[in-house]
Amino acid sequence: MFAVMYQNYLKPGRENEYQEAWNKVARYFIEHRGAIDSCLHRTSDGLWVAYSRWPDKKTRDNSWPGENKPSTELPLEIRNTVLTIKNCLDDNRKFPDFYMEVVDDLILSRSI
């Protein structure tokens, strides 16, 4: 299994827009592109952390071949929503993305 983690601060006042756009894109990847799941968190100091899990790196890369742009195979609406996400990010406080192989997994996949 392969996972990607994103960490970002947002521009002031863009939190709802970001969360709605993230939800739309994450759902699309799960329903149409093979993502296993995705989760969004916000820390007490306003850092937003998201991660997504995929069966393997190849499946993820087929939907996201480059660091700065989504695949041109994605519907225009989803590509535009990805750009909305990017426009919500505070460019002055960037963090690198983490690309990880899952080596042990105890996350429960049941509703709480």
N, C-alpha and C positions, 0 to 999 in steps of 0.2 A: 504494500500500500504506500501511496505517496501523499504528502501533505504540503501545503503552502500556508505560511503565516504572514499577514500584513499588519503593520503598525503605523498609524497615522494620527496626527492632530488635524483638526478641521478648522476651516475659516469660521470666524464667529457667525452664529446664526444659521449655519448650514446643516445642523445636526439632523433635523427631520428629513430634509432633502436627501442627505447622504444615506440615512437608514432605509428610506423607501427605495432608493436606487440600488443599494446593496441587496436588499431583499429580492427585488425583481431579477437582478443578474444571477444571484445565487440560486434562486428557484429555477431559472432557465437552465443553468448548468446541470442541476440535479435532474430535471425532468427530460432534458433533450441531449445532453452532452456527456453523460456518464459519471458526473461527480457523485460521490457517495453521500456527503453531507457538508454542511457549512455552518459556522457559528460566528456571531458578532458579539463583542464585549466592549464595554466602556469602563475605563479605570476611574478612580476617584479624582485624578488630576486631569481628566479629559482626554486621555489617550484612547483611541479606538483601536481595538485588536480584532482581526478576523482571521479565521483559518478555514480552509476547505480540504477535504480528503478525497482522493481519487484512487481508482484501482491501481494505477501505475502512472509514471511520469509521461509516457507516450500519450495516454488518454488526455491528460491535462494539457500537454503541449499542442495537441490537435485543436484545442479550443483557444489556446493562448500561446502562439508561437514566439512572441517577442515580449520584452519587458515593458514596452511603452504603448503597445496597441493590441487590441483584440483581433482575432482571426477575421479576415474578410469573408469567411464562410458563415459567420454569425449573421443573423437578421439585422438589418439596419437599425431597428428599434433598440436591440440589445447593444449594438456598438455605440449608439448615441447615449444609452444609459450608462455605459462604462465611462464615456467622456464626462457625463454628469458627475459620476463618482470622483473622477480625477480633478474636476473643477472645484469640488468641495474641499480638497486637501490643502492644508497649509504648507506651501512650498518652502517656507523658511524653517520648518521643523520636520525634515524627512528622516525616515529610517529605512534600512535595506529590508527587502523581503527575505524570508527564510524558506528554502526549499529542502524538504526533509523526507527521508525514507522512514516509514513507521517500523520500529523494531519490536514494540510490544504495545498492546492495545487493551486497555481495561475500561474504555468509555462505554457506558451503557447506552444502548440504542432503543430504550423504551421511554415512553412518556412519563413525566413526573407529575 
